[in-house]
């Protein structure tokens, strides 16, 4: 899309294995749904290329893509957002994609070099754009941690975030989800650079009142 060869070693990837049912429930109560997205975005200092679970507002059209259906959301300078939707799995859908690729290969072999390149880019006019490291991207975040049910725990977490310049949008703490002496604490932050969130998570996990790892999911508004 940006005239840059795909560099797999620079694509940040994160799967869904760490997601818990509690995160799905929290997301729904906050007005979001979790989708595993591949994101490619042009920025002034390079391009973002990343794949990870993402919170998306429930009212967005891409949030309603379910089952074997896939969607590609494209945003252009003039046209705005367009959505391409269709089956991404299954015998006929897969066969259609494979046959389409074979037809393209055959057409290119018989075109004697006069075919129109995809998106107007050829190997000769590819660009060299920096792939932005994941630590430098900006995003809002969902954080979920298991905390001892003591006074002052939330204040300590909020203080860590505040010291790093991270603003909290909302906080939820449900007694119904208690696990023994631990209660889940979930929050949404405003947009911030990822390296700040990483620093905050390291400090939060070091608190005596926090057990285990902090769950972090990026948030996109689209």
PyMOL commands that set and color helices and strands:
alter all, ss='L'
color gray80, all
select helices_A, chain A and resi 8-10+21-29+61-64+91-109+118-120+134-136+153-163+175-177+194-205
alter helices_A, ss='H'
color red, helices_A
select strands_A, chain A and resi 12-13+32-43+46-57+69-76+80-87+138-148+168-173+182-189+192-193+210-220
alter strands_A, ss='S'
color yellow, strands_A
deselect
rebuild
show_as cartoon
